[in-house]
Amino acid sequence: MNKIQQVVSDRIRPALQGHGGDMTITSFSNGILKFKFTGMCSNCPSAWITTEELVKNEILSNVPEVKDVQMEFAVSDELIDMAKKLLNHET
């Protein structure tokens, strides 16, 4: 897991943060790494492209024990908080 974290820190996170986003690794089991995007990346329509071209390629190229990389779909905490604020303001 340390090598995965290193690749994320050195190769992936700077690109994501340059767009106001980030990522969190949610699990690594049986060679499958699961993650979710956070910040601006969590709701980005290009998330699939980012997953394939950046996250998946970097991890698979640099960490041989990872066999697949999968993005988890969930509503981000930031989006839920924003929705609550909007709803409270409108009522």
Residue pairs with C-beta under 8 A, 6 or more apart in sequence:
1 25
1 28
3 62
3 63
3 65
4 25
4 28
4 33
4 59
4 63
4 66
5 25
7 58
7 59
7 62
7 63
8 23
8 25
8 59
11 58
11 62
12 23
12 54
12 55
12 58
12 59
13 22
13 23
15 54
16 22
16 23
16 37
16 39
16 41
16 50
16 54
19 40
19 41
19 44
20 39
20 40
20 41
21 37
21 38
21 39
21 40
21 41
21 42
21 44
22 37
22 38
22 39
22 41
23 35
23 36
23 37
23 38
23 41
23 55
24 35
24 36
24 38
25 33
25 34
25 35
26 34
26 35
26 36
26 72
27 33
27 34
28 34
28 66
31 65
31 66
31 67
31 68
32 66
32 67
32 68
32 69
32 70
33 59
33 66
33 68
33 69
33 70
34 69
34 70
34 71
34 72
35 55
35 69
35 70
35 71
35 72
36 42
36 71
36 72
36 73
36 74
36 76
37 44
37 47
37 50
37 71
37 76
38 76
38 78
39 76
39 78
41 47
41 50
42 76
42 78
42 79
43 76
43 79
44 50
47 71
48 71
51 69
51 71
55 69
55 71
56 69
59 66
59 69
60 66
60 69
